[in-house]
Amino acid sequence: MKMARFAKFVDKTENAINKFQCWQASKWLKAVIVLGISVLLFGVFYYLTAFTILLALIVAFKFFPEDVKGILNFFSEILSTDGNKKDTEDGYRDGDLGFGFYVGDIRTDDD
């Protein structure tokens, strides 16, 4: 399936190259020029898409700051790496060294 797509891409590229028969240049140079133009067009599309997303974020932060902050807080809670705060809070818990009173990750003697 992927080879068929690549073959179609090669055929389209070759057709685009053949349209420039009036050029007095080798076929590989024409291919490089056609591929360069297609890469430039892809780059323009990519940057316009990125700019549109950035503009949407700016508008969201400007006009809906409370809603956006709530959404960002929700995602930061989900993606936080310190979600196990209960494992490091001070107090009695079952830690690495057994049940006891912990200050941070250090177990203190209750005696």
Contacts in CASP RR format, 6 or more apart in sequence:
PFRMAT RR
TARGET T0000
AUTHOR 0000-0000-0000
METHOD contacts of the structure
MODEL  1
MKMARFAKFVDKTENAINKFQCWQASKWLKAVIVLGISVLLFGVFYYLTA
FTILLALIVAFKFFPEDVKGILNFFSEILSTDGNKKDTEDGYRDGDLGFG
FYVGDIRTDDD
13 31 0 8 1.000
13 34 0 8 1.000
13 35 0 8 1.000
16 34 0 8 1.000
17 27 0 8 1.000
17 30 0 8 1.000
17 31 0 8 1.000
17 34 0 8 1.000
20 30 0 8 1.000
20 33 0 8 1.000
20 34 0 8 1.000
23 30 0 8 1.000
60 67 0 8 1.000
60 68 0 8 1.000
61 68 0 8 1.000
86 93 0 8 1.000
87 93 0 8 1.000
87 95 0 8 1.000
88 104 0 8 1.000
88 105 0 8 1.000
89 104 0 8 1.000
90 101 0 8 1.000
90 102 0 8 1.000
90 103 0 8 1.000
90 104 0 8 1.000
91 100 0 8 1.000
91 101 0 8 1.000
91 102 0 8 1.000
91 103 0 8 1.000
92 99 0 8 1.000
92 100 0 8 1.000
92 101 0 8 1.000
92 102 0 8 1.000
93 99 0 8 1.000
93 100 0 8 1.000
93 102 0 8 1.000
94 100 0 8 1.000
95 102 0 8 1.000
95 107 0 8 1.000
96 105 0 8 1.000
96 107 0 8 1.000
97 107 0 8 1.000
98 107 0 8 1.000
100 107 0 8 1.000
100 110 0 8 1.000
101 107 0 8 1.000
101 108 0 8 1.000
101 110 0 8 1.000
102 108 0 8 1.000
END
